[in-house]
Amino acid sequence: MAAIQIPDTLDRSLQQSADRLGRPKDHLIQDLLQQHIEEHSEPELTEAQIARMRESIAQLDRGEVVTSEAVDGWFNDLFKRLAAR
């Protein structure tokens, strides 16, 4: 268990919120801390996502890359074909 000190003004605001919600301050603080941790933690990755990332890194290490110029060319060709329809 952790103990913290907070300024009196913050403690009063916290107590007012707890009273308004009908919950003890301790529970309100726990909820707020949990929400903060969830919002600022990194998302969980699935094994499939991790495997795909590893494969992508391996492809880069092998030099298997596509330049932005090549992608631009593919899109330009696609747009030309679509426009010709």
DAKAPE-V638559 format. One record per residue. N is the residue number from 1. RES is the residue in three letters. NEAR is the number of other ideal C-beta (glycine too) atoms within 10 Angstrom. Layout:
# DAKAPE-V638559
n: {N N}
res: {RES RES}
near: {NEAR NEAR}
This chain:
# DAKAPE-V638559
n: {1 2 3 4 5 6 7 8 9 10 11 12 13 14 15 16 17 18 19 20 21 22 23 24 25 26 27 28 29 30 31 32 33 34 35 36 37 38 39 40 41 42 43 44 45 46 47 48 49 50 51 52 53 54 55 56 57 58 59 60 61 62 63 64 65 66 67 68 69 70 71 72 73 74 75 76 77 78 79 80 81 82 83 84 85}
res: {MET ALA ALA ILE GLN ILE PRO ASP THR LEU ASP ARG SER LEU GLN GLN SER ALA ASP ARG LEU GLY ARG PRO LYS ASP HIS LEU ILE GLN ASP LEU LEU GLN GLN HIS ILE GLU GLU HIS SER GLU PRO GLU LEU THR GLU ALA GLN ILE ALA ARG MET ARG GLU SER ILE ALA GLN LEU ASP ARG GLY GLU VAL VAL THR SER GLU ALA VAL ASP GLY TRP PHE ASN ASP LEU PHE LYS ARG LEU ALA ALA ARG}
near: {2 4 4 5 5 11 8 7 8 9 12 11 12 15 13 10 13 16 12 9 11 6 13 12 13 9 11 17 14 12 12 12 11 10 10 10 9 9 7 7 8 5 6 6 11 8 7 8 11 10 11 12 11 10 10 11 10 10 11 10 8 8 6 9 8 8 8 7 8 10 10 10 11 11 10 10 10 10 10 9 9 8 7 6 4}
